[in-house]
Amino acid sequence: METPNISSSSFLWYFIRFFVLVCLILCSLETCFTLEESDVKSHLGLEYTHTVQVKSLLPATTCSPSTEGHDKKASVLKVVHKHGPCSHFNQLHKENAPTHTQILEQDQARVNSIHSRRNPKKAIDRRGQRQWDSTTVPVMSGATVGAGNYIVTVGLGTPKKQLSLTFDTGSDLTWTQCRPCIRPCYKQVDPIFDPSVSSSYANVSCNSRVCSQLISGTGNTPGCATSTCVYAAAYGDGSISVGFFAKETITLTSTDVFDGFLFGCGHINQGLFRGYAGLLGLGRDSISFVEQTAAKYGRFFSYCLPSTSSSTGFLSFGKEKDRRASKGVKFTPLATLPQKEYSSLYGINLVGITVGGRKLPISTSVFKTSGMVIDSGTVITRLPPQAYSALRDVFRQGMKGYPTAPAISILDTCYDFSSYETVNIPTVGISFKGGLTLDLDGTGIIYGVTASQACLAFTANKNDSDVAVLGNVQQQKLEVVYDVARGKLGFAPGGCL
């Protein structure tokens, strides 16, 4: 057989043709693969994800104050996370800061306390009654503290003393620790309020009409000591505050001063208050700050909770015409839950949930059975078991590409992001009556313990009949607008960082 004789020119020609053919094939394959990748994204719904920087889910070590939301013309208080670098608690109590497990356990105690309002007999303290001076005060878990993470500073008394209070839409009574302490005072950053040096302080009489308002405001019947009204507030984690019900001047800003403000001057205070001076109650009862300042603020307030403990937010009061217009705010009607025990809480109507753009097949009767409240003091959102299972299962499908991590406390769906700078998280939308859908960003979906343990920030109630709770993780970075006078609740994006 003869060997073919191929000249050098012919070889070069064949090589060029071969090279061009390979280029064309590669080009076609690139186009093909591009189309296939696009088709896969469309099929899996991956366009409905958030690309999130892992570090954004975790707090920084330095304070980064938010520049959003601080309108000097409005009655605005700065909000800080108690255990973050923006708080002055951080240095004094850093070594005593609770772990994430403790925070979540306190959070569950708070939710248990909310649920116990429907069965107050179960909420009575096992010690039955507490003896204070010559007065026996019955104590029930009619209020809730939980982790108490978000702090504002107000002035109390004449001359005013600056006090750092945790603000709470799930509580009504405002109180602070007072001297003298009948039992050892718990440690707080601010000097303990001493009513004897305030010219505007006055006790409330046992026989006065306002004393009887404590029944609805605290869930407890008030006591009486030397003709002075005695309040008792007990919390789901076992913490208590007992003392005189009194009137005092409270100052928010130089132009926002309220005389005769009803508050609790606590002489027995024990529990997990951890450094702050007391509580600012923003519930719907007549003794709440919202109701006592209604003549000036028109039952209108809003807040923004920072996305991490290393940033700041705000708490703003004022009628809509007197404050900055919130951009893009959308409203849903406030609901009054049928159970009278929940009358001071802010009810809302949950109607649906979407994950990755897919509406979950949950019957509306599931949401109607439980009802829902929004609460600034609850950390993790609670859903009816059927609703949570549906959300969790679809979320897990969308996160199959990431290594899982151990569960922590009440959070059972966790991931290890330690090898990633960014992650893709399925979107989550929460729909309410009136056409409002709250589209959460990554920080509203994931609770970051560490980079190696980041968890879905939802959990299930024990029973489908237990009231659902919209927690503060899902409220972060949004301006949450309470127009109580008009019976509506709103959300606006970009309230703070």
DRENMAR-955990 format. One line per 10 residues: their letters; for each residue x, y, z of C-alpha. Coordinates in nm, 4 decimals, m for minus. Layout:
BEGIN
a) X/Y/Z ~ ...
***
This chain:
BEGIN
metpnissss) 0.0000/0.0000/0.0000 ~ 0.1273/0.3407/m0.0916 ~ 0.1532/0.6095/0.1721 ~ m0.0429/0.9215/0.0756 ~ 0.1803/1.2110/m0.0191 ~ 0.0543/1.5292/0.1431 ~ 0.2379/1.8456/0.0588 ~ 0.3141/2.1064/0.3200 ~ 0.0720/2.3541/0.1599 ~ m0.2084/2.0986/0.1652
flwyfirffv) m0.1350/2.0145/0.5300 ~ m0.1551/2.3827/0.6227 ~ m0.4867/2.4143/0.4395 ~ m0.6355/2.1147/0.6220 ~ m0.5073/2.2462/0.9554 ~ m0.6720/2.5857/0.9009 ~ m1.0025/2.4207/0.8079 ~ m0.9811/2.1952/1.1125 ~ m0.9060/2.4903/1.3411 ~ m1.1992/2.6933/1.2067
lvclilcsle) m1.4310/2.3926/1.2464 ~ m1.3240/2.3434/1.6088 ~ m1.3843/2.7119/1.6820 ~ m1.7331/2.6924/1.5311 ~ m1.8144/2.3837/1.7352 ~ m1.6893/2.5425/2.0566 ~ m1.8884/2.8566/1.9859 ~ m2.2021/2.6531/1.9269 ~ m2.1437/2.4515/2.2425 ~ m2.0985/2.7706/2.4454
tcftleesdv) m2.4277/2.9030/2.3154 ~ m2.5922/2.5682/2.3837 ~ m2.4608/2.5503/2.7357 ~ m2.5647/2.9080/2.8006 ~ m2.9176/2.8319/2.6923 ~ m2.9289/2.5151/2.8952 ~ m2.8114/2.6998/3.2087 ~ m3.0786/2.9625/3.1556 ~ m3.3401/2.6938/3.1088 ~ m3.2291/2.5245/3.4291
kshlgleyth) m3.2515/2.8520/3.6241 ~ m3.5999/2.9097/3.4935 ~ m3.7039/2.5545/3.5711 ~ m3.5696/2.5558/3.9268 ~ m3.6862/2.9098/4.0037 ~ m3.3317/3.0187/4.0898 ~ m3.4079/3.3696/3.9732 ~ m3.6105/3.3928/4.2953 ~ m3.3104/3.3993/4.5253 ~ m3.1129/3.6536/4.7215
tvqvksllpa) m2.7391/3.6661/4.6727 ~ m2.6212/3.7484/5.0226 ~ m2.2763/3.8242/5.1579 ~ m2.2184/3.5896/5.4488 ~ m2.0558/3.8646/5.6561 ~ m2.3762/4.0721/5.6296 ~ m2.5551/3.8048/5.8341 ~ m2.3148/3.8508/6.1239 ~ m2.2514/4.1536/6.3489 ~ m1.9341/4.3555/6.3116
ttcspstegh) m1.7067/4.4565/6.5980 ~ m1.7363/4.8298/6.5308 ~ m2.0429/5.0522/6.5287 ~ m2.1776/5.1682/6.1916 ~ m2.4604/5.4128/6.2685 ~ m2.7388/5.4257/6.0135 ~ m2.7955/5.7591/5.8407 ~ m3.1477/5.6667/5.7357 ~ m3.4635/5.7726/5.9117 ~ m3.3243/6.0396/6.1430
dkkasvlkvv) m3.5377/6.3427/6.0679 ~ m3.4512/6.6126/6.3215 ~ m3.7979/6.7639/6.2855 ~ m3.9649/6.4456/6.4055 ~ m3.9698/6.3029/6.7577 ~ m3.7015/6.0441/6.6915 ~ m3.5094/5.8280/6.9363 ~ m3.2024/5.6304/6.8352 ~ m3.2437/5.2534/6.8624 ~ m2.9442/5.0344/6.9445
hkhgpcshfn) m2.9026/4.6626/6.9969 ~ m2.8195/4.6093/7.3614 ~ m2.5272/4.3734/7.3029 ~ m2.3776/4.5472/6.9994 ~ m2.0835/4.7892/6.9733 ~ m2.3221/5.0868/6.9342 ~ m2.4526/5.0334/7.2883 ~ m2.2855/5.1490/7.6073 ~ m2.3989/4.8200/7.7632 ~ m2.1468/4.6427/7.5449
qlhkenapth) m1.8393/4.7332/7.7499 ~ m1.9963/4.6945/8.0937 ~ m2.1771/4.3664/8.0320 ~ m1.9846/4.2154/7.7417 ~ m1.8615/3.9256/7.9545 ~ m2.2190/3.8574/8.0683 ~ m2.3800/3.8787/7.7258 ~ m2.6169/3.5861/7.6672 ~ m2.5291/3.3147/7.4205 ~ m2.7454/3.2555/7.1155
tqileqdqar) m2.8908/2.9496/7.2868 ~ m2.9880/3.1618/7.5876 ~ m3.1390/3.4308/7.3636 ~ m3.3491/3.1710/7.1828 ~ m3.4573/3.0101/7.5097 ~ m3.5637/3.3499/7.6437 ~ m3.7447/3.4082/7.3166 ~ m3.9383/3.0849/7.3626 ~ m4.0256/3.1861/7.7180 ~ m4.1650/3.5120/7.5829
vnsihsrrnp) m4.3793/3.3357/7.3234 ~ m4.4988/3.0862/7.5850 ~ m4.6060/3.3823/7.7953 ~ m4.7995/3.5326/7.5040 ~ m4.9740/3.2010/7.4474 ~ m5.0455/3.1606/7.8190 ~ m5.2719/3.4647/7.8120 ~ m5.5435/3.2353/7.6801 ~ m5.5069/3.0167/7.9908 ~ m5.4028/3.2457/8.2753
kkaidrrgqr) m5.4353/2.9741/8.5404 ~ m5.1264/2.8077/8.3945 ~ m4.9379/3.1369/8.4125 ~ m4.9646/3.1886/8.7883 ~ m4.6260/3.1813/8.9498 ~ m4.5716/2.8573/9.1424 ~ m4.5029/3.0561/9.4550 ~ m4.8597/3.1850/9.4184 ~ m4.8214/3.5292/9.5696 ~ m4.5343/3.7568/9.6587
qwdsttvpvm) m4.5151/3.9438/9.9855 ~ m4.4101/4.3083/9.9533 ~ m4.4156/4.5290/10.2626 ~ m4.7615/4.4779/10.4165 ~ m4.9240/4.4037/10.0821 ~ m4.9831/4.0699/9.9167 ~ m4.9555/4.1054/9.5398 ~ m5.0793/3.8226/9.3148 ~ m4.8401/3.7706/9.0245 ~ m4.9290/3.6243/8.6865
sgatvgagny) m4.7338/3.6072/8.3628 ~ m4.9521/3.8656/8.1988 ~ m4.6647/4.0406/8.0258 ~ m4.3487/3.9438/7.8444 ~ m3.9868/4.0581/7.8225 ~ m3.7855/3.7916/7.6424 ~ m3.4427/3.8934/7.5178 ~ m3.5151/4.2700/7.5376 ~ m3.2667/4.3483/7.2632 ~ m3.3583/4.6984/7.1395
ivtvglgtpk) m3.2905/5.0018/7.3545 ~ m3.3879/5.3712/7.3481 ~ m3.2916/5.6503/7.5894 ~ m3.5479/5.8830/7.7518 ~ m3.5422/6.1385/8.0330 ~ m3.7418/6.0854/8.3540 ~ m3.8082/6.3248/8.6430 ~ m3.7261/6.6867/8.7242 ~ m3.4392/6.7426/8.6786 ~ m3.4450/6.4677/8.4184
kqlsltfdtg) m3.2331/6.1573/8.4481 ~ m3.1402/5.9707/8.1298 ~ m3.2579/5.6094/8.1330 ~ m3.2067/5.3349/7.8775 ~ m3.5276/5.1349/7.8290 ~ m3.6089/4.8392/7.6083 ~ m3.9096/4.9311/7.3942 ~ m4.1785/4.6710/7.3547 ~ m4.4970/4.6632/7.1468 ~ m4.6042/4.3529/7.3393
sdltwtqcrp) m4.6173/4.5310/7.6779 ~ m4.8194/4.8252/7.8073 ~ m4.6735/4.9383/8.1393 ~ m4.3628/5.1564/8.1322 ~ m4.1452/5.0991/8.4393 ~ m3.7947/5.1582/8.5694 ~ m3.5885/5.0351/8.8632 ~ m3.6138/5.2791/9.1556 ~ m3.4376/5.3522/9.4796 ~ m3.4595/5.2305/9.7462
cirpcykqvd) m3.4378/4.8662/9.6350 ~ m3.6174/4.6431/9.8846 ~ m3.4183/4.3531/9.7471 ~ m3.0730/4.3928/9.5876 ~ m3.0895/4.6071/9.2754 ~ m2.9870/4.4382/8.9538 ~ m2.6907/4.5967/8.7765 ~ m2.7781/4.8618/8.5198 ~ m2.5639/5.1035/8.3213 ~ m2.7564/5.4202/8.4104
pifdpsvsss) m2.7808/5.5491/8.7689 ~ m3.0911/5.4015/8.9324 ~ m3.3808/5.6471/8.9377 ~ m3.4398/5.8051/9.2796 ~ m3.7908/5.9538/9.3054 ~ m3.7014/6.1439/9.6249 ~ m3.4850/6.3890/9.4279 ~ m3.7463/6.4600/9.1582 ~ m3.9814/6.7532/9.2146 ~ m4.2392/6.6163/8.9679
yanvscnsrv) m4.2814/6.2656/9.1149 ~ m4.6142/6.1686/9.2735 ~ m4.7559/5.8344/9.3845 ~ m5.0963/5.7158/9.2615 ~ m5.3614/5.6467/9.5247 ~ m5.5079/5.2978/9.5671 ~ m5.8569/5.4376/9.5281 ~ m5.7902/5.6272/9.2057 ~ m5.9427/5.5212/8.8761 ~ m5.6030/5.4919/8.7086
csqlisgtgn) m5.4895/5.2345/8.9660 ~ m5.7581/4.9954/8.8427 ~ m5.6222/5.0302/8.4868 ~ m5.3337/4.8075/8.5910 ~ m5.5622/4.5054/8.5655 ~ m5.5752/4.5261/8.1871 ~ m5.2289/4.6783/8.1531 ~ m5.0396/4.4101/8.3452 ~ m5.2817/4.1201/8.3793 ~ m5.2633/4.1532/8.7578
tpgcatstcv) m5.4901/4.3071/9.0204 ~ m5.3044/4.5978/9.1821 ~ m5.2150/4.5946/9.5513 ~ m5.2170/4.8712/9.8099 ~ m4.9474/4.9827/10.0556 ~ m4.9891/5.2894/10.2800 ~ m5.2691/5.4098/10.0479 ~ m5.0364/5.3873/9.7456 ~ m5.1185/5.1805/9.4368 ~ m4.8799/4.8857/9.3905
yaaaygdgsi) m4.8189/4.7276/9.0496 ~ m4.6784/4.3840/8.9730 ~ m4.5415/4.2770/8.6362 ~ m4.4242/3.9198/8.5837 ~ m4.2635/3.7797/8.2731 ~ m4.2465/3.4468/8.0987 ~ m3.8777/3.3940/8.1857 ~ m3.9458/3.4334/8.5588 ~ m3.8414/3.7989/8.5814 ~ m4.0500/4.0324/8.7970
svgffaketi) m4.0927/4.4033/8.8680 ~ m4.2982/4.5192/9.1679 ~ m4.3322/4.8718/9.3023 ~ m4.5371/5.1895/9.3272 ~ m4.7591/5.3071/9.0433 ~ m4.6768/5.6752/9.0033 ~ m4.6855/5.9918/8.7919 ~ m4.3739/6.1595/8.6595 ~ m4.2441/6.3871/8.3835 ~ m4.1018/6.1961/8.0859
tltstdvfdg) m3.8869/6.3660/7.8203 ~ m3.8160/6.2397/7.4700 ~ m3.6691/6.5546/7.3170 ~ m3.6415/6.9179/7.4209 ~ m3.9872/6.9838/7.2731 ~ m4.1484/6.6523/7.3647 ~ m4.2090/6.6622/7.7398 ~ m4.5069/6.4964/7.9110 ~ m4.6136/6.5764/8.2666 ~ m4.8098/6.3338/8.4794
flfgcghinq) m4.6980/6.0256/8.2842 ~ m4.8098/5.7038/8.4534 ~ m4.5312/5.4533/8.5111 ~ m4.4106/5.1859/8.7482 ~ m4.1395/5.2754/8.9998 ~ m3.9946/4.9306/9.0672 ~ m3.8506/4.8604/9.4110 ~ m3.8324/4.4811/9.3649 ~ m3.6824/4.3833/9.0294 ~ m3.5347/4.0452/8.9584
glfrgyagll) m3.4572/3.8401/8.6497 ~ m3.2945/3.8715/8.3118 ~ m3.3154/4.2479/8.2653 ~ m2.9368/4.2578/8.2046 ~ m2.8294/4.6179/8.2346 ~ m3.1120/4.8311/8.1020 ~ m3.3125/5.0499/8.3382 ~ m3.6605/4.9256/8.2531 ~ m3.9186/4.9046/7.9801 ~ m4.1095/5.1438/7.7508
glgrdsisfv) m4.4527/4.9932/7.6862 ~ m4.5923/5.0556/7.3356 ~ m4.8980/4.8272/7.3445 ~ m5.2633/4.9218/7.2873 ~ m5.3827/4.9433/7.6491 ~ m5.4800/5.2742/7.8081 ~ m5.1659/5.2895/8.0265 ~ m4.9241/5.2427/7.7355 ~ m4.6986/5.5233/7.6154 ~ m4.8886/5.5276/7.2833
eqtaakygrf) m5.2208/5.5967/7.4540 ~ m5.0887/5.8389/7.7149 ~ m4.9319/6.0580/7.4434 ~ m5.2206/6.0280/7.1963 ~ m5.3117/6.3968/7.2208 ~ m4.9732/6.4961/7.0760 ~ m4.8761/6.2007/6.8570 ~ m5.2185/6.0870/6.7417 ~ m5.1414/5.7188/6.8175 ~ m4.8885/5.7179/6.5355
fsyclpstss) m4.5356/5.5793/6.5645 ~ m4.2814/5.3872/6.3640 ~ m3.9489/5.2197/6.4121 ~ m3.6663/5.0591/6.2197 ~ m3.4637/4.7768/6.3721 ~ m3.1052/4.7515/6.2415 ~ m3.0112/4.4364/6.0493 ~ m2.7208/4.3583/6.2835 ~ m2.6263/4.4555/6.6373 ~ m2.3428/4.6704/6.4974
stgflsfgke) m2.5779/4.9251/6.3376 ~ m2.8486/5.1609/6.4660 ~ m3.2157/5.2230/6.3969 ~ m3.4817/5.4648/6.5182 ~ m3.8111/5.4946/6.7045 ~ m4.0240/5.7845/6.5843 ~ m4.3467/5.9341/6.7191 ~ m4.5836/6.1816/6.5615 ~ m4.8877/6.2348/6.3484 ~ m4.8359/6.1606/5.9829
kdrraskgvk) m4.8582/6.5248/5.8811 ~ m4.5905/6.6193/6.1382 ~ m4.3316/6.3650/6.0354 ~ m4.1399/6.2708/5.7250 ~ m4.3384/6.0855/5.4630 ~ m4.2321/5.7234/5.4463 ~ m4.1355/5.6268/5.0942 ~ m4.3084/5.3228/4.9530 ~ m4.5048/5.2393/5.2675 ~ m4.7785/4.9803/5.2151
ftplatlpqk) m5.0475/4.9074/5.4714 ~ m5.2522/4.6169/5.6004 ~ m5.5450/4.6532/5.8433 ~ m5.4752/4.6033/6.2109 ~ m5.6807/4.3179/6.3506 ~ m5.8292/4.2697/6.6948 ~ m5.7992/3.9050/6.7861 ~ m6.1192/3.7469/6.9197 ~ m5.9504/3.6466/7.2447 ~ m5.9794/3.9410/7.4854
eysslyginl) m5.6474/3.8403/7.6425 ~ m5.4765/3.9579/7.3215 ~ m5.6608/4.2904/7.3001 ~ m5.3527/4.5005/7.3807 ~ m5.1405/4.3281/7.1134 ~ m5.1223/4.4395/6.7498 ~ m5.3024/4.1787/6.5425 ~ m5.2544/4.1352/6.1661 ~ m5.4109/3.8973/5.9142 ~ m5.1624/3.6549/5.7569
vgitvggrkl) m5.3052/3.5095/5.4344 ~ m5.0174/3.3359/5.2533 ~ m4.6464/3.2562/5.2216 ~ m4.4235/3.2216/4.9147 ~ m4.0785/3.0612/4.8947 ~ m3.8599/3.1031/4.5863 ~ m4.1547/3.2612/4.4074 ~ m4.3791/2.9624/4.4766 ~ m4.6956/3.0110/4.6804 ~ m4.7124/2.7417/4.9444
pistsvfkts) m5.0254/2.5213/4.9397 ~ m5.1498/2.6204/5.2849 ~ m5.5225/2.6451/5.3509 ~ m5.6369/2.9922/5.4603 ~ m5.8174/2.8224/5.7485 ~ m5.4758/2.7460/5.9018 ~ m5.3995/3.1177/5.9312 ~ m5.7523/3.2068/6.0452 ~ m5.7404/2.9492/6.3227 ~ m5.4228/3.0888/6.4776
gmvidsgtvi) m5.4354/3.4587/6.3952 ~ m5.1117/3.6591/6.4123 ~ m4.9600/3.9442/6.6127 ~ m4.6573/4.1592/6.5334 ~ m4.4163/4.1946/6.8233 ~ m4.0969/4.3995/6.8549 ~ m3.9710/4.1849/7.1414 ~ m4.0037/3.8379/6.9879 ~ m3.6921/3.7461/6.7903 ~ m3.7980/3.4500/6.5732
trlppqaysa) m4.1255/3.4397/6.3789 ~ m4.3662/3.1674/6.4955 ~ m4.5981/2.9983/6.2462 ~ m4.8686/2.7318/6.2763 ~ m4.7017/2.3879/6.2497 ~ m4.8617/2.3153/5.9103 ~ m4.7416/2.6463/5.7679 ~ m4.3900/2.6117/5.9057 ~ m4.3487/2.2575/5.7735 ~ m4.4463/2.3715/5.4245
lrdvfrqgmk) m4.2054/2.6672/5.4353 ~ m3.9167/2.4632/5.5762 ~ m3.9514/2.1787/5.3256 ~ m3.9427/2.4049/5.0195 ~ m3.6627/2.6157/5.1682 ~ m3.4528/2.3045/5.2268 ~ m3.5015/2.2015/4.8636 ~ m3.3622/2.5352/4.7535 ~ m3.0607/2.4998/4.9836 ~ m2.9533/2.1473/4.8860
gyptapaisi) m2.6232/2.2737/4.7509 ~ m2.5001/2.3925/5.0905 ~ m2.3648/2.1804/5.3768 ~ m2.5983/2.1555/5.6731 ~ m2.5095/2.2492/6.0303 ~ m2.6462/2.1301/6.3669 ~ m2.9760/2.2710/6.4902 ~ m2.9662/2.5217/6.7752 ~ m3.2447/2.5492/7.0324 ~ m3.5727/2.6221/6.8473
ldtcydfssy) m3.4073/2.6514/6.5025 ~ m3.3963/2.3198/6.3144 ~ m3.2771/2.4223/5.9657 ~ m2.9164/2.5416/5.9712 ~ m2.6277/2.5635/5.7228 ~ m2.2506/2.5952/5.7222 ~ m2.1488/2.8996/5.5155 ~ m1.7907/2.9146/5.6457 ~ m1.6462/2.8240/5.3021 ~ m1.8462/3.0888/5.1149
etvniptvgi) m1.8247/3.4645/5.0733 ~ m2.1735/3.4837/4.9180 ~ m2.4678/3.2447/4.9223 ~ m2.7930/3.2217/4.7263 ~ m3.0960/3.2017/4.9534 ~ m3.4523/3.1345/4.8311 ~ m3.6763/3.4387/4.8608 ~ m3.9503/3.4394/5.1238 ~ m4.2638/3.6519/5.0986 ~ m4.5279/3.6926/5.3700
sfkggltldl) m4.8681/3.8099/5.2476 ~ m5.1231/3.9973/5.4568 ~ m5.4817/4.1074/5.4119 ~ m5.5253/4.4040/5.1810 ~ m5.2747/4.2947/4.9175 ~ m4.9578/4.3645/5.1183 ~ m4.6707/4.1205/5.0652 ~ m4.3627/4.1577/5.2789 ~ m4.0656/4.0458/5.0672 ~ m3.7857/3.9668/5.3102
dgtgiiygvt) m3.4205/4.0196/5.2304 ~ m3.1488/3.7778/5.3369 ~ m3.1135/3.9196/5.6877 ~ m3.4864/3.8685/5.7400 ~ m3.4654/3.5017/5.6409 ~ m3.1443/3.3827/5.8069 ~ m3.0483/3.4063/6.1750 ~ m2.6690/3.4131/6.1829 ~ m2.5176/3.2419/6.4845 ~ m2.1735/3.2098/6.3234
asqaclafta) m2.0596/3.1656/5.9634 ~ m2.0657/2.7914/6.0257 ~ m2.4168/2.7956/6.1737 ~ m2.6706/3.0120/5.9927 ~ m3.0331/2.9107/6.0401 ~ m3.3761/2.9655/5.8895 ~ m3.5273/3.2355/6.1137 ~ m3.8696/3.0753/6.1504 ~ m4.0039/2.8063/6.3801 ~ m4.3317/2.6330/6.4590
nkndsdvavl) m4.5748/2.6851/6.7426 ~ m4.6698/2.3771/6.9405 ~ m5.0289/2.3819/6.8165 ~ m5.2100/2.5202/6.5134 ~ m5.4423/2.7092/6.7489 ~ m5.1556/2.9057/6.9106 ~ m5.1349/3.2635/6.7882 ~ m4.8611/3.3193/6.5276 ~ m4.6035/3.5931/6.5936 ~ m4.4162/3.8099/6.3417
gnvqqqklev) m4.0763/3.8464/6.5100 ~ m3.8169/4.1197/6.4904 ~ m3.5723/3.9352/6.2608 ~ m3.8321/3.9678/5.9840 ~ m3.8828/4.3373/6.0664 ~ m3.5167/4.4387/6.0382 ~ m3.4198/4.7222/5.7990 ~ m3.7872/4.8025/5.7345 ~ m3.9680/5.1040/5.8677 ~ m4.2629/4.9528/6.0519
vydvargklg) m4.5427/5.2094/6.0720 ~ m4.8182/5.1874/6.3353 ~ m5.1128/5.4096/6.2458 ~ m5.3221/5.2955/6.5397 ~ m5.5773/5.5759/6.5077 ~ m5.6631/5.4651/6.1525 ~ m5.6359/5.0970/6.2340 ~ m5.3538/5.0032/5.9983 ~ m4.9958/4.8783/6.0001 ~ m4.7438/4.9589/5.7276
fapggcl) m4.4020/4.8524/5.6018 ~ m4.1588/5.0637/5.4016 ~ m3.8268/4.9396/5.2625 ~ m3.4891/5.0967/5.3402 ~ m3.5753/5.2346/5.6816 ~ m3.2251/5.1775/5.8156 ~ m2.9158/4.9666/5.7474
***
